[in-house]
Amino acid sequence: MNVLEEWTALVCRELGIDPARVDRTAVLDLTRDVAHGVARPAAPLTAYLMGLAQGAGTAPPDVVERLSRMAKDWAGADTEADTGANAGANAGANAETRAAADTSES
């Protein structure tokens, strides 16, 4: 048994959860998607919110897939929005770099 398995078993015992009901891989994949697609602090918060929904019985059966897709869509939308802004910022930065180089060569 590795450390993650031991920790999961210990926490499940402490919380009165059947470890067989825990899909550790799905939760880790979800938090990876959220951390990379949205923001690192959003990953544990999302896992917690998903747990609250599961406990309340309001989580859809495909909750992990839905949240992962939302995180990936968020990252895609963010990248598309940044592309235009970054192009302008990069052009300005490149112009400043060229101007500084021209000044130092004179």
Protein Blocks (a to p, Z undefined) as FASTA:
>chain_A
ZZklmmmmmmmmmnopafklpcfklmmmmmmmmmmmmomklmmmmmmmmmmmmmnopacf
klmmmmmmmmmmmmmmmmmmmmmmmmmmmmmmmmmmmmmmmmmmZZ
